[in-house]
Amino acid sequence: METTFTSAVFDTETIDLAGTKETIVRGGRDKFSLLPKAFAGIEQIGVIGWGSQGPAQAQNLRDSLADTDIRVKVGLREGSGSMDAARAAGFSEENNTLGEMYAVIAESDMVILLISDAAQVENYKKIFAAMKDGATFGLSHGFLLGYLESIGEKFPENLNVIGVCPKGMGPSVRRLYVQGKEINGAGINCSFAVEQDIDGRATDQALGWAIGVGAPYVFKTTLGYEYRSDIFGERGILLGAVHGVSEALYRRLVMEKGVDEKKAFIDTVENITGPISRTISHDGILAVYNNLDAEGKKTFARMYSAAYHPAFEILLEIYDEVSSGNEIRSVVMAGRRFDRYPMGKIDGTRMWKVGEQVRAERSGEPEVDAETAGLYCAVMMAQIDLLIEKGHCLSEVCNESVIEAVDSLNPYMHFKGVAYMVDNCSTTARLGSRKWAPRFDYNIMQQALVDYDNGAPADQQLVDAFTNHMVHDVLATVATMRPSVDIALSE
């Protein structure tokens, strides 16, 4: 995949990631003055939808463009229950920043479509028909492209088609932007893609959009690579895998090892979302291993060896399901069932009730549990290896497998549990997590934990591949482009 690009508006720079060159743009509030030039010819940006990403992107763009003549207008279905929420966020019919979705689409020079993926599939023909000739069509996820490819259709040739994809859930996109109002570079990293460029302005429009929503670091991808890595990633370590791993580890400790319930939760979920995520965020994956004592390293190595291949097996299946279009079709079909069978809760079991007690009694951060660390890092590394094998650029690999997990998503599970993390995400992500978490739970419980508890030795070749992996140097470079503040959640 070609990862270099030029911009007529923003300064670019080239970074070296394990011998590959990638072009990036650094965002920040000091770049906001360049946004009118990036959006030259655009008088109105229509943000369509008020789900996970809609509120964050609409508010961030509005605030970033506050001193310009560019209007950000939210478009929602007539009678939508989200109208009141949009009004509460400062959008209104009176100031011409809120309206019916098709009216907003028709009058906007740039349309950012943030309705659910299933709704995009149901409505794309009408949406395309409503758009101005020569307008820009923006997506924050390549799902619609994947669907169109699966049925042999394409985007209309009279539109610019771009993508800007924040590497985190919508609430994180808004939260870090607000936290960083006085701190340059606070926000969520974004990838961008240019699928069609009919007038030579699409790249700068995409970069402007990414910087406007607060991205401290913008890197290039394609919508095809993006939807594969994104749908895959949220079913993997970002959501589905971390849920399944947590359930398997906790159940083993309580039911097979007789560990006290609260201690079991601390040694598993609290470990992953606390010291393990913090260490990876600031110092990298290898630091989790290096910080252990000699005995801890042996434990980590045995668990890592037991878990890597069972995790890779499920991840490979997920990637194939996404790439083939099966997972996309599954999401579309699920959307048609929602009226009869809406998604149920996922945090009502004893484990997650114990978690509520543990969070209420927190007093400091626990020590890293070497078993939990070995298993979690094995799943993360398996995902990294698979994405590299499939040809994804290294910045995308790191963002979809590491940075989004520890900087955007895990803090939500740490704050209020698994449902608070999963159900703040998109419908597609919520569905995927529910579908694949049990598969990870099963494979880890039936294979990894059985081998580990039966005394299987460490696979030294696999452990050496981990400690010498190129991703550690890549993460060290990419870590210099992380948000300038850590996300802070509160009631």
NORZIZI-V354559 format. One record per residue. RES is the residue in three letters. PSI is psi in whole degrees, 0 to 359 (NA if undefined). NEAR is the number of other C-alpha atoms within 10 Angstrom. Layout:
# NORZIZI-V354559
RES/PSI/NEAR, RES/PSI/NEAR
This chain:
# NORZIZI-V354559
MET/133/10, GLU/122/11, THR/12/16, THR/152/15, PHE/167/15, THR/160/14, SER/139/14, ALA/354/11, VAL/313/18, PHE/146/18, ASP/136/12, THR/161/16, GLU/157/14, THR/131/14, ILE/154/15, ASP/117/12, LEU/101/19, ALA/42/14, GLY/357/9, THR/144/11, LYS/132/16, GLU/140/19, THR/137/17, ILE/164/21, VAL/132/22, ARG/128/19, GLY/201/28, GLY/160/23, ARG/338/20, ASP/351/10, LYS/354/19, PHE/330/20, SER/343/13, LEU/352/14, LEU/319/22, PRO/324/19, LYS/319/15, ALA/324/23, PHE/28/23, ALA/130/12, GLY/354/13, ILE/118/18, GLU/331/17, GLN/132/20, ILE/118/27, GLY/120/30, VAL/115/31, ILE/115/26, GLY/153/24, TRP/53/24, GLY/239/17, SER/311/21, GLN/331/27, GLY/306/23, PRO/318/23, ALA/310/22, GLN/322/27, ALA/314/27, GLN/318/24, ASN/315/23, LEU/317/23, ARG/314/22, ASP/321/16, SER/331/20, LEU/16/18, ALA/327/13, ASP/21/11, THR/179/13, ASP/8/11, ILE/123/19, ARG/138/18, VAL/119/26, LYS/132/28, VAL/134/31, GLY/127/27, LEU/161/23, ARG/145/16, GLU/127/11, GLY/9/9, SER/140/12, GLY/347/11, SER/353/15, MET/315/22, ASP/323/13, ALA/320/13, ALA/320/22, ARG/319/14, ALA/334/10, ALA/3/12, GLY/4/13, PHE/140/22, SER/159/17, GLU/326/12, GLU/321/8, ASN/16/9, ASN/38/13, THR/12/22, LEU/135/23, GLY/180/22, GLU/141/17, MET/316/20, TYR/329/20, ALA/318/15, VAL/318/25, ILE/314/30, ALA/330/19, GLU/357/17, SER/144/24, ASP/338/21, MET/128/28, VAL/121/27, ILE/110/26, LEU/110/25, LEU/23/25, ILE/169/22, SER/156/20, ASP/316/22, ALA/321/22, ALA/326/14, GLN/316/18, VAL/321/16, GLU/333/14, ASN/3/12, TYR/324/15, LYS/317/12, LYS/324/11, ILE/311/17, PHE/320/17, ALA/331/13, ALA/342/15, MET/149/23, LYS/146/18, ASP/128/15, GLY/4/14, ALA/173/22, THR/129/26, PHE/122/27, GLY/140/29, LEU/149/21, SER/16/25, HIS/141/24, GLY/14/25, PHE/315/27, LEU/321/22, LEU/315/18, GLY/320/24, TYR/314/21, LEU/319/14, GLU/322/14, SER/339/15, ILE/9/9, GLY/26/8, GLU/168/11, LYS/168/11, PHE/151/18, PRO/140/14, GLU/350/12, ASN/12/17, LEU/143/23, ASN/139/25, VAL/117/25, ILE/163/27, GLY/140/31, VAL/119/32, CYS/99/28, PRO/140/26, LYS/54/26, GLY/163/23, MET/158/23, GLY/311/21, PRO/326/20, SER/322/28, VAL/317/28, ARG/317/22, ARG/312/19, LEU/326/24, TYR/315/32, VAL/316/18, GLN/327/16, GLY/19/21, LYS/331/13, GLU/8/10, ILE/116/15, ASN/138/18, GLY/12/27, ALA/128/28, GLY/191/35, ILE/130/33, ASN/150/29, CYS/145/29, SER/158/26, PHE/155/25, ALA/147/27, VAL/107/20, GLU/322/20, GLN/135/19, ASP/100/16, ILE/347/14, ASP/9/11, GLY/5/10, ARG/358/17, ALA/320/25, THR/313/26, ASP/327/21, GLN/317/28, ALA/317/25, LEU/319/30, GLY/318/26, TRP/313/28, ALA/315/28, ILE/324/32, GLY/328/26, VAL/358/28, GLY/12/35, ALA/126/33, PRO/344/24, TYR/126/24, VAL/127/27, PHE/161/23, LYS/142/27, THR/194/25, THR/158/19, LEU/329/27, GLY/312/18, TYR/323/20, GLU/312/26, TYR/329/22, ARG/313/25, SER/325/26, ASP/308/23, ILE/319/25, PHE/312/29, GLY/320/30, GLU/337/27, ARG/341/30, GLY/230/32, ILE/335/31, LEU/320/28, LEU/295/26, GLY/313/27, ALA/317/28, VAL/326/27, HIS/310/28, GLY/319/24, VAL/316/28, SER/315/25, GLU/315/23, ALA/314/20, LEU/314/22, TYR/312/24, ARG/320/20, ARG/314/15, LEU/317/18, VAL/312/17, MET/329/11, GLU/332/9, LYS/352/11, GLY/25/11, VAL/143/16, ASP/140/12, GLU/315/19, LYS/318/17, LYS/322/15, ALA/319/22, PHE/319/26, ILE/318/25, ASP/346/24, THR/279/25, VAL/312/27, GLU/326/28, ASN/312/24, ILE/312/26, THR/345/22, GLY/258/23, PRO/327/18, ILE/312/27, SER/319/26, ARG/317/19, THR/314/17, ILE/318/21, SER/317/20, HIS/330/17, ASP/353/15, GLY/167/22, ILE/318/24, LEU/331/19, ALA/330/15, VAL/316/22, TYR/313/23, ASN/333/12, ASN/350/12, LEU/155/18, ASP/179/11, ALA/316/11, GLU/321/10, GLY/321/19, LYS/321/19, LYS/317/18, THR/312/22, PHE/312/27, ALA/320/27, ARG/316/26, MET/319/30, TYR/314/29, SER/322/25, ALA/330/27, ALA/335/27, TYR/307/23, HIS/318/19, PRO/324/21, ALA/315/29, PHE/323/21, GLU/313/13, ILE/319/22, LEU/320/25, LEU/320/16, GLU/316/12, ILE/313/22, TYR/318/23, ASP/320/15, GLU/321/18, VAL/310/23, SER/328/20, SER/346/14, GLY/353/18, ASN/318/14, GLU/325/19, ILE/314/23, ARG/324/17, SER/318/16, VAL/317/19, VAL/315/19, MET/321/12, ALA/321/18, GLY/328/21, ARG/348/13, ARG/351/12, PHE/328/10, ASP/326/8, ARG/325/7, TYR/78/10, PRO/160/10, MET/138/14, GLY/178/7, LYS/155/10, ILE/13/15, ASP/29/14, GLY/357/9, THR/169/9, ARG/318/9, MET/312/19, TRP/339/19, LYS/321/12, VAL/322/17, GLY/324/23, GLU/319/14, GLN/317/12, VAL/316/17, ARG/325/17, ALA/337/9, GLU/11/9, ARG/140/11, SER/81/8, GLY/175/7, GLU/137/11, PRO/163/14, GLU/153/14, VAL/130/23, ASP/121/20, ALA/326/26, GLU/311/22, THR/317/24, ALA/316/28, GLY/319/25, LEU/313/27, TYR/315/27, CYS/328/26, ALA/317/26, VAL/318/28, MET/316/22, MET/323/23, ALA/320/25, GLN/318/29, ILE/312/23, ASP/321/16, LEU/317/16, LEU/322/26, ILE/316/16, GLU/327/9, LYS/3/12, GLY/12/11, HIS/145/20, CYS/154/21, LEU/327/22, SER/319/25, GLU/319/24, VAL/312/23, CYS/319/23, ASN/318/25, GLU/345/26, SER/339/28, VAL/297/26, ILE/315/28, GLU/323/24, ALA/306/26, VAL/335/23, ASP/337/25, SER/315/26, LEU/307/25, ASN/326/24, PRO/331/24, TYR/322/24, MET/324/22, HIS/325/21, PHE/315/19, LYS/12/16, GLY/177/23, VAL/320/22, ALA/325/18, TYR/327/17, MET/304/22, VAL/314/27, ASP/4/18, ASN/0/19, CYS/181/23, SER/163/20, THR/319/21, THR/318/22, ALA/318/24, ARG/317/20, LEU/314/21, GLY/321/24, SER/316/26, ARG/325/20, LYS/318/13, TRP/340/22, ALA/316/22, PRO/330/18, ARG/318/17, PHE/315/29, ASP/311/22, TYR/310/17, ASN/320/20, ILE/315/28, MET/316/21, GLN/333/13, GLN/297/15, ALA/309/24, LEU/329/21, VAL/312/14, ASP/316/18, TYR/313/19, ASP/339/11, ASN/5/9, GLY/21/12, ALA/133/15, PRO/165/15, ALA/143/18, ASP/99/15, GLN/327/12, GLN/320/9, LEU/319/14, VAL/319/17, ASP/322/11, ALA/325/11, PHE/308/21, THR/334/15, ASN/11/11, HIS/141/14, MET/337/14, VAL/336/25, HIS/318/19, ASP/323/15, VAL/314/19, LEU/325/27, ALA/322/15, THR/312/16, VAL/330/20, ALA/336/17, THR/351/11, MET/15/17, ARG/167/22, PRO/147/25, SER/351/18, VAL/153/16, ASP/144/18, ILE/137/20, ALA/121/12, LEU/146/13, SER/164/4, GLU/NA/4
